[in-house]
Amino acid sequence: MAYDHSTNSLEEYWIPFTDNKGFKADPRLIVSGSGNYMTNHQGGRVIDGSSGLFCSPAGHAHPKIVEAVHETMKELTYVAAFGTSHPLSFALASKLAGILPEEINHVFFVNSGSEAIDTALKMVMAYHAANGQDRHRFVSRERAYHGVNIGGVSLSGLMNNRKTFPSVMPNIVMMRHTWDEAELFVQGQPEGRGVELANDLQRAVDTFGGQTIAACFVEPVAGSTGVLNPPKGYLERLREICDAEGILLVFDEVITGFGRIGGKFAADVFGVTPDIMTMAKALTNGSIPMGAVAVKDSIYEVITDSAAPGAIEFFHGYTYSGHPAACAAGLASLSLYEEDGLLEQAAALSPYFLEAAFSLRDHPLVKDIRGIGSLVGVELHAGAAPGARGGQCQKDLFWNGMHVKFTGDAGILAPMFIAEKSHIDEMIGKLRLTLDGLS
């Protein structure tokens, strides 16, 4: 059913990461969603080629999640997050601990991936302070995206996310990104330069002293910038340097967590265990805002044991940390992934999806394709200005019946885990059709 928005100017809502003037002149509204599809305000069907923002692998409006949230909200709509809690928060933390790497068993709930990063920064600071160490530098990476709070912006390697906001954290050291223009159209991990690029962290140690560096933050696969896979040996070398210098290694698994690249987490896929992991998005199938930070037992114990008996150990938290509805959604989502075998289903479909996506390499507008698991970046040659062609492609795709998230000129494909081969064919067909229209 079409939705008539003509009685609403749409002016009052300031839309995030959007050309607001352009959007309000030609709005793209979603009025319903179910499974792999959404319905726009004109009644058109739109296949979701990015699982929302990589957060809804079980599909839109899954009835089991809706029911779990509904039943919880009938009994418990809110519990103060400071000094009290509720059973669902402990149940979800326990369920997460059961699928996280063996040494990581303590979970702190937040409301988004951005909050998870800022929380991880504070945990790192608290840990080193409890150990009596003054480590004040943080290492991140070019083209990194770690959310939009000030800590995450400070760690960001995306210029457009930083240029308007100069008052960020000092003492951030940037490593190089891992994309190599000599290695195009690579599925999985590139072969070259892994150790060389990871040794940027060693150069920071040699320049500033390892004793001054608190943590190294990395996305195991840099997602929002257009899917940059780690070269072979890269994450292993980072782990080696961190161990040698007492630096904490933080994996931002907001996109890669919960089966997106195969395995439960990127830590499993690549066989490298960080000290801290951030997560969000698929934690609740995107149905309720929620994120989490999970830490090794040793970090939790150092911070909590350093406080006096009866004292608050970590002065941090959010009004809605561990909200009952979010915990209900998280428990239902994790149960769905397990009981319906969705992670295994995605892994089985991955070869077909990757082959289909990489078939676009023959299109003259396509500069590069990079992919792993159920995540692919299709980078277009720049048009009149960087990002202009990608932005137009995203808009045209919508009216051709497909949603895809673009960052600049890179479109990021992330199908639902409930997708079948026919959905993949539809996605690639609509993308090719839209690229043909841009040529």
C-alpha positions as CSV (number, residue, x, y, z in Angstrom):
1,M,0.0,0.0,0.0
2,A,1.3,3.4,-0.9
3,Y,1.9,6.1,1.7
4,D,0.9,9.7,1.1
5,H,3.4,11.9,2.7
6,S,2.2,15.1,1.1
7,T,0.6,16.4,4.4
8,N,4.1,16.3,6.0
9,S,6.9,18.6,4.8
10,L,9.5,16.1,6.1
11,E,11.4,19.2,7.1
12,E,11.6,18.7,10.9
13,Y,13.6,15.4,10.9
14,W,17.3,15.9,10.4
15,I,18.4,12.7,8.7
16,P,21.8,11.2,9.6
17,F,24.5,10.7,6.9
18,T,22.1,12.0,4.2
19,D,21.8,14.8,1.7
20,N,18.8,16.2,3.6
21,K,17.9,18.8,0.9
22,G,18.1,16.3,-1.9
23,F,16.2,13.6,0.1
24,K,13.3,15.9,1.0
25,A,13.0,17.0,-2.6
26,D,12.8,13.3,-3.7
27,P,12.1,11.2,-0.5
28,R,12.9,7.5,-0.3
29,L,10.7,6.2,2.5
30,I,10.3,2.6,3.7
31,V,6.8,1.8,5.2
32,S,7.1,-1.9,5.9
33,G,9.5,-4.8,5.7
34,S,9.4,-8.6,5.9
35,G,12.1,-11.1,5.3
36,N,14.4,-10.1,2.4
37,Y,12.1,-7.3,1.2
38,M,10.8,-3.8,2.1
39,T,8.0,-1.7,0.7
40,N,8.6,1.9,-0.3
41,H,6.1,4.7,0.2
42,Q,4.9,4.3,-3.4
43,G,4.1,0.7,-2.9
44,G,7.2,-0.6,-4.7
45,R,9.0,-3.7,-3.5
46,V,12.7,-3.2,-2.5
47,I,15.1,-6.1,-1.9
48,D,17.5,-5.4,0.9
49,G,21.0,-5.9,-0.5
50,S,22.8,-4.7,2.7
51,S,20.7,-6.3,5.4
52,G,19.7,-2.8,6.5
53,L,23.1,-1.5,7.7
54,F,24.5,-5.0,7.9
55,C,22.4,-5.6,11.0
56,S,19.4,-7.8,10.0
57,P,20.6,-11.2,8.8
58,A,17.5,-13.0,9.9
59,G,15.3,-10.7,7.8
60,H,12.9,-7.8,8.7
61,A,10.1,-8.2,11.2
62,H,11.0,-11.7,12.3
63,P,7.9,-12.9,14.2
64,K,10.0,-14.7,16.9
65,I,11.9,-11.5,17.8
66,V,8.7,-9.4,17.7
67,E,7.0,-11.8,20.0
68,A,9.9,-11.9,22.4
69,V,10.1,-8.1,22.7
70,H,6.3,-7.9,23.0
71,E,6.1,-10.4,25.8
72,T,8.9,-8.7,27.7
73,M,7.5,-5.3,27.3
74,K,4.2,-6.4,28.8
75,E,6.0,-7.1,32.0
76,L,9.1,-5.0,32.1
77,T,9.6,-1.8,30.1
78,Y,12.5,-0.4,32.0
79,V,14.9,-1.1,34.8
80,A,17.4,1.5,36.1
81,A,20.8,0.4,34.7
82,F,22.8,1.7,37.6
83,G,22.8,-0.3,40.8
84,T,20.0,-2.6,39.7
85,S,19.4,-5.0,36.8
86,H,17.1,-7.7,35.6
87,P,17.5,-11.4,34.7
88,L,17.5,-11.0,30.9
89,S,20.7,-8.9,31.0
90,F,22.5,-11.7,32.8
91,A,21.0,-14.3,30.4
92,L,22.1,-12.5,27.3
93,A,25.6,-11.9,28.7
94,S,25.9,-15.6,29.5
95,K,24.7,-16.6,26.1
96,L,27.2,-14.3,24.5
97,A,30.0,-15.6,26.6
98,G,29.2,-19.1,25.3
99,I,29.9,-18.1,21.7
100,L,32.8,-15.7,22.3
101,P,36.5,-16.8,22.3
102,E,37.3,-18.9,25.3
103,E,39.1,-16.2,27.3
104,I,36.5,-13.5,26.8
105,N,33.7,-14.0,29.3
106,H,32.7,-10.5,30.5
107,V,30.2,-8.3,28.6
108,F,29.2,-4.6,29.1
109,F,26.0,-3.6,27.3
110,V,25.7,-0.3,25.4
111,N,23.2,1.0,22.8
112,S,25.3,1.1,19.6
113,G,28.6,0.3,17.9
114,S,29.7,3.9,18.5
115,E,29.0,3.7,22.2
116,A,30.8,0.3,22.2
117,I,34.0,2.0,20.9
118,D,34.0,4.8,23.4
119,T,33.3,2.3,26.1
120,A,36.3,0.2,25.0
121,L,38.5,3.3,25.0
122,K,37.5,3.9,28.6
123,M,38.1,0.3,29.6
124,V,41.6,0.4,28.1
125,M,42.3,3.6,30.1
126,A,40.9,2.1,33.3
127,Y,42.9,-1.1,32.8
128,H,46.3,0.6,32.4
129,A,45.5,3.0,35.3
130,A,44.7,0.0,37.5
131,N,48.1,-1.4,36.6
132,G,49.8,1.9,37.4
133,Q,50.8,2.6,33.8
134,D,50.6,5.9,31.9
135,R,49.7,4.8,28.4
136,H,48.1,7.6,26.6
137,R,48.5,6.8,22.9
138,F,46.0,4.8,20.7
139,V,46.8,3.3,17.4
140,S,44.2,3.1,14.6
141,R,44.3,2.9,10.8
142,E,43.7,4.9,7.7
143,R,40.2,4.4,6.2
144,A,39.0,3.0,9.6
145,Y,35.4,3.6,10.8
146,H,34.8,3.3,14.5
147,G,31.5,5.0,14.9
148,V,30.6,8.6,15.3
149,N,31.1,9.5,19.0
150,I,34.1,11.6,19.8
151,G,36.3,8.6,20.6
152,G,35.3,6.8,17.5
153,V,35.8,10.0,15.3
154,S,39.3,10.3,16.9
155,L,40.1,6.8,15.7
156,S,38.5,7.3,12.3
157,G,40.6,7.2,9.2
158,L,37.8,8.5,7.0
159,M,38.4,12.1,6.2
160,N,34.8,13.2,5.7
161,N,34.0,11.8,9.2
162,R,36.7,14.0,10.7
163,K,37.0,17.3,8.8
164,T,34.1,19.2,10.5
165,F,35.0,18.0,14.0
166,P,38.6,19.2,14.8
167,S,38.3,18.9,18.6
168,V,39.0,15.2,19.0
169,M,41.3,13.1,21.2
170,P,45.0,13.8,20.9
171,N,47.7,11.2,20.7
172,I,46.2,9.0,17.9
173,V,48.7,7.3,15.7
174,M,47.6,6.0,12.3
175,M,48.7,2.9,10.5
176,R,48.3,2.5,6.8
177,H,45.2,0.9,5.4
178,T,45.4,-2.5,3.8
179,W,44.1,-1.9,0.3
180,D,46.7,-2.4,-2.5
181,E,45.9,-1.0,-5.9
182,A,48.1,-3.7,-7.4
183,E,45.8,-6.4,-5.9
184,L,42.3,-5.9,-7.5
185,F,39.4,-8.3,-7.5
186,V,40.6,-10.5,-4.6
187,Q,38.3,-12.8,-2.8
188,G,39.3,-13.4,0.8
189,Q,42.7,-12.4,2.2
190,P,45.3,-10.9,-0.2
191,E,48.6,-12.6,-0.3
192,G,51.0,-9.7,0.0
193,R,52.3,-7.2,2.5
194,G,50.5,-8.4,5.6
195,V,53.5,-8.4,7.9
196,E,54.9,-5.3,6.3
197,L,51.7,-3.3,6.9
198,A,51.3,-4.6,10.5
199,N,54.8,-3.5,11.2
200,D,53.4,0.1,11.1
201,L,52.5,-0.7,14.7
202,Q,56.1,-1.7,15.4
203,R,57.2,1.6,13.9
204,A,54.9,3.4,16.3
205,V,56.5,1.4,19.2
206,D,60.0,2.3,17.9
207,T,59.1,6.0,17.6
208,F,57.0,6.7,20.8
209,G,57.9,3.7,23.0
210,G,55.7,0.7,23.5
211,Q,55.1,1.8,27.1
212,T,53.2,4.8,25.9
213,I,50.7,2.9,23.7
214,A,47.5,1.8,25.3
215,A,45.7,-0.1,22.6
216,C,45.5,-0.8,18.9
217,F,42.0,-0.6,17.4
218,V,41.3,-2.5,14.1
219,E,38.3,-3.7,12.2
220,P,39.4,-7.3,11.2
221,V,37.7,-6.5,7.9
222,A,37.3,-2.8,7.3
223,G,33.6,-2.7,6.4
224,S,32.2,0.7,6.0
225,T,35.0,2.0,3.8
226,G,34.3,-0.7,1.2
227,V,35.4,-4.1,2.6
228,L,39.1,-4.2,3.0
229,N,40.2,-7.7,3.9
230,P,43.4,-8.2,6.1
231,P,46.3,-9.5,4.1
232,K,47.6,-12.9,5.2
233,G,49.7,-12.6,8.4
234,Y,48.5,-9.1,9.2
235,L,46.3,-9.7,12.2
236,E,48.7,-12.3,13.5
237,R,51.6,-9.8,13.4
238,L,49.5,-7.2,15.2
239,R,48.8,-9.7,18.0
240,E,52.5,-10.6,18.2
241,I,53.5,-6.9,18.6
242,C,50.8,-6.2,21.2
243,D,51.8,-9.2,23.3
244,A,55.5,-8.1,23.2
245,E,54.7,-4.5,24.3
246,G,51.8,-4.9,26.6
247,I,49.4,-3.2,24.2
248,L,45.8,-4.2,24.2
249,L,44.4,-5.4,20.9
250,V,40.8,-4.3,20.2
251,F,38.7,-5.9,17.4
252,D,35.8,-3.8,16.2
253,E,33.4,-6.6,15.2
254,V,30.3,-4.4,14.9
255,I,30.0,-5.5,11.2
256,T,31.9,-8.7,11.2
257,G,30.3,-10.3,14.3
258,F,27.6,-13.0,14.2
259,G,28.5,-14.8,11.0
260,R,28.8,-12.0,8.5
261,I,32.2,-13.2,7.2
262,G,31.8,-16.8,8.2
263,G,32.3,-18.3,11.7
264,K,30.7,-16.6,14.7
265,F,33.2,-13.7,14.8
266,A,36.2,-12.6,12.7
267,A,38.4,-13.7,15.6
268,D,37.3,-17.3,14.8
269,V,37.7,-16.9,11.1
270,F,41.2,-15.5,11.3
271,G,42.3,-17.4,14.4
272,V,43.4,-14.3,16.3
273,T,41.9,-13.5,19.7
274,P,41.9,-9.9,20.7
275,D,41.8,-8.6,24.3
276,I,38.6,-6.6,23.7
277,M,35.8,-7.0,21.2
278,T,33.1,-4.5,20.3
279,M,29.8,-5.6,18.7
280,A,26.3,-4.3,17.8
281,K,24.1,-4.5,14.7
282,A,23.3,-8.2,14.3
283,L,23.3,-8.7,18.1
284,T,19.5,-7.9,18.0
285,N,19.0,-8.4,14.3
286,G,18.8,-4.7,14.1
287,S,15.4,-4.7,15.8
288,I,16.3,-2.8,18.9
289,P,19.3,-0.6,19.4
290,M,22.0,-2.4,21.3
291,G,25.8,-2.9,21.4
292,A,28.2,-4.7,23.7
293,V,31.9,-4.7,24.7
294,A,33.4,-8.1,25.6
295,V,36.7,-8.3,27.4
296,K,39.1,-11.0,28.5
297,D,38.7,-12.1,32.1
298,S,42.1,-10.7,33.1
299,I,41.0,-7.1,32.1
300,Y,37.7,-7.3,34.0
301,E,39.5,-8.7,37.0
302,V,42.3,-6.1,37.0
303,I,39.7,-3.2,36.9
304,T,37.3,-4.6,39.4
305,D,40.0,-5.8,41.9
306,S,41.7,-2.4,41.9
307,A,38.7,-0.7,43.5
308,A,38.1,-0.6,47.3
309,P,35.5,-3.0,48.7
310,G,32.0,-1.6,48.0
311,A,33.2,1.1,45.6
312,I,32.1,1.4,42.0
313,E,34.9,0.0,39.9
314,F,34.1,1.5,36.5
315,F,32.5,5.0,36.4
316,H,30.8,4.5,33.1
317,G,27.4,3.4,31.6
318,Y,24.3,4.5,29.8
319,T,20.7,5.0,30.9
320,Y,19.6,2.3,28.5
321,S,22.4,-0.2,29.0
322,G,21.0,-3.7,29.0
323,H,17.4,-2.5,28.3
324,P,14.9,-5.3,28.8
325,A,13.5,-5.0,25.3
326,A,17.0,-5.0,23.8
327,C,18.0,-8.1,25.8
328,A,14.9,-9.9,24.8
329,A,15.6,-9.1,21.1
330,G,19.2,-10.2,21.6
331,L,18.3,-13.5,23.2
332,A,15.7,-14.2,20.5
333,S,18.2,-13.3,17.7
334,L,21.0,-15.5,19.0
335,S,18.6,-18.3,19.4
336,L,17.3,-17.9,15.9
337,Y,20.8,-17.9,14.5
338,E,21.5,-21.1,16.3
339,E,18.3,-23.0,16.0
340,D,17.6,-22.1,12.4
341,G,21.3,-22.7,11.4
342,L,21.5,-19.2,9.8
343,L,25.2,-18.8,10.1
344,E,25.7,-22.2,8.4
345,Q,23.2,-21.3,5.8
346,A,25.0,-18.1,5.0
347,A,28.4,-19.9,4.9
348,A,26.9,-22.4,2.4
349,L,25.5,-19.6,0.2
350,S,28.8,-17.6,0.3
351,P,30.5,-19.2,-2.7
352,Y,27.5,-18.5,-4.9
353,F,27.2,-15.0,-3.6
354,L,30.9,-14.2,-4.1
355,E,30.9,-15.6,-7.6
356,A,27.8,-13.7,-8.6
357,A,29.1,-10.4,-7.1
358,F,32.5,-10.8,-8.8
359,S,30.8,-11.3,-12.1
360,L,30.4,-7.5,-12.1
361,R,34.1,-7.1,-12.7
362,D,33.5,-6.8,-16.4
363,H,31.4,-3.7,-16.1
364,P,33.3,-0.6,-17.2
365,L,32.2,1.4,-14.1
366,V,33.6,-1.1,-11.7
367,K,37.1,-0.3,-10.4
368,D,37.5,-3.2,-7.9
369,I,35.5,-5.9,-6.0
370,R,36.6,-7.2,-2.6
371,G,34.7,-9.9,-0.6
372,I,34.7,-12.5,2.1
373,G,31.9,-14.6,3.5
374,S,28.6,-12.7,3.1
375,L,30.2,-9.3,2.6
376,V,31.3,-7.7,-0.7
377,G,32.5,-4.2,-1.6
378,V,31.9,-3.0,-5.2
379,E,34.0,0.1,-5.8
380,L,33.1,2.3,-8.8
381,H,35.4,4.5,-10.8
382,A,34.9,8.1,-9.5
383,G,32.7,10.4,-11.5
384,A,32.6,14.2,-11.6
385,A,33.7,14.2,-7.9
386,P,34.6,11.5,-5.4
387,G,31.4,9.9,-4.2
388,A,29.1,11.5,-6.7
389,R,28.7,8.4,-8.8
390,G,28.2,6.1,-5.7
391,G,25.6,8.5,-4.3
392,Q,23.7,8.6,-7.5
393,C,23.9,4.8,-7.8
394,Q,22.4,4.3,-4.4
395,K,19.5,6.6,-5.3
396,D,18.9,4.9,-8.6
397,L,19.1,1.5,-7.1
398,F,16.3,2.3,-4.7
399,W,14.0,3.2,-7.5
400,N,15.1,0.1,-9.4
401,G,13.9,-1.9,-6.3
402,M,17.1,-2.5,-4.3
403,H,18.7,-1.0,-1.2
404,V,22.5,-1.0,-1.0
405,K,24.6,1.1,1.4
406,F,27.3,3.2,-0.3
407,T,30.3,4.9,1.3
408,G,31.6,7.3,-1.3
409,D,31.9,5.2,-4.5
410,A,31.9,1.8,-2.8
411,G,28.7,-0.1,-2.5
412,I,28.6,-2.7,0.2
413,L,26.6,-5.9,-0.5
414,A,25.5,-7.9,2.6
415,P,22.6,-10.3,1.9
416,M,20.3,-11.6,4.6
417,F,21.3,-15.0,5.9
418,I,17.9,-16.2,4.9
419,A,18.6,-15.3,1.3
420,E,18.5,-17.9,-1.4
421,K,20.2,-18.1,-4.8
422,S,17.3,-16.4,-6.4
423,H,17.7,-13.4,-4.1
424,I,21.4,-13.2,-5.0
425,D,20.5,-13.3,-8.7
426,E,18.0,-10.5,-8.2
427,M,20.5,-8.3,-6.3
428,I,23.2,-8.7,-8.9
429,G,20.8,-8.2,-11.8
430,K,19.4,-4.9,-10.3
431,L,22.9,-3.6,-9.6
432,R,24.1,-4.4,-13.2
433,L,20.9,-2.7,-14.5
434,T,21.6,0.4,-12.4
435,L,25.2,0.6,-13.4
436,D,24.2,0.3,-17.1
437,G,21.9,3.3,-16.5
438,L,24.8,5.3,-15.1
439,S,27.2,4.5,-18.0
